[in-house]
Amino acid sequence: MADAALPTWRKSSFSDGGSEDQSDCVEVAITTNTVGVRDSKTPTTPPLTFTPAAWSQFLNKMR
């Protein structure tokens, strides 16, 4: 995520669907030009990145 040195990562409210391991989480960071998605167990792995428009389309399809 090149446009933010330290993005704020937030855990998905849909993570940990009853799992005993509370580390099974998807995290999302939103910056001006990108939306990053990563696995909280591997935070040093580069995140998947999407444009804000693509992320918005994804969320709208999930509703």
C-alpha positions in Angstrom: 0.0 0.0 0.0 2.2 2.7 -1.3 0.1 5.7 -0.5 0.2 5.2 3.3 3.3 4.6 5.4 1.4 3.1 8.4 -2.2 2.3 7.5 -4.7 1.6 10.3 -5.7 -2.1 10.1 -9.1 -3.1 11.3 -10.4 -6.6 11.9 -13.5 -7.7 10.1 -16.6 -8.0 12.2 -17.3 -11.3 10.3 -14.0 -12.9 11.5 -13.8 -15.5 14.2 -17.2 -17.1 13.4 -17.1 -19.1 16.6 -13.4 -20.2 16.2 -11.5 -21.0 19.4 -8.4 -19.4 17.8 -9.1 -15.6 18.0 -6.2 -15.0 15.6 -8.2 -16.1 12.5 -9.1 -12.7 11.3 -9.3 -10.7 8.1 -8.0 -7.2 8.4 -8.8 -4.2 6.2 -7.0 -0.9 5.8 -8.5 2.0 3.8 -6.3 4.7 2.4 -6.9 7.4 -0.2 -6.2 5.3 -3.2 -6.3 1.7 -2.1 -8.1 -0.8 0.2 -5.8 -3.4 1.6 -6.9 -6.8 2.9 -4.7 -9.2 4.8 -4.7 -12.2 7.1 -3.9 -11.1 10.7 -1.8 -14.2 11.2 0.7 -13.0 8.6 0.8 -9.2 8.9 4.2 -8.9 7.2 2.9 -10.5 4.0 1.9 -7.9 1.4 -1.8 -7.4 1.4 -4.2 -7.8 -1.4 -5.0 -4.3 -2.7 -8.1 -3.0 -4.4 -9.3 0.3 -5.7 -12.0 2.0 -3.6 -14.5 1.5 -6.4 -13.8 -2.3 -6.6 -14.0 -2.6 -2.9 -17.3 -0.8 -2.8 -18.7 -3.1 -5.5 -17.6 -6.1 -3.5 -19.3 -4.9 -0.3 -22.5 -4.1 -2.2 -22.6 -7.6 -3.6 -22.2 -9.0 -0.1 -25.3 -7.3 1.2 
